[in-house]
């Protein structure tokens, strides 16, 4: 992997997962060290506001959907929510995701 690409990936992974959640206006509630709620992809399973299918561990900066059986870091979250793979994500720098922008932005470039 080219050095520049690995630096971009490292910067994208360093973005706090809570920043991406806020940016997407996801409705989650805090329970201990986690934010829980309905999965934006698979829904709430009929539980409404009591759903805890989707969880974000704040200290570990990781997420898990108990129904989709998916989880990971912030880059994985963006791929899950947008429904695309990593290779596509690398080729689409104009997507609206802050994580994507961090992953595709050249080092030292000014942010808007």
Secondary structure, DSSP 4 states (H G I P E B T S, - for coil): --HHHHHHHHHHHTS-HHHHHHHTT---EEETTEEEE-BTTTB-TT-GGG--SEEEETTTTEEEETTTTEEESHHHHHHHHHT--HHHHHH-TTSS-HHHHHHHSPTTPPP-
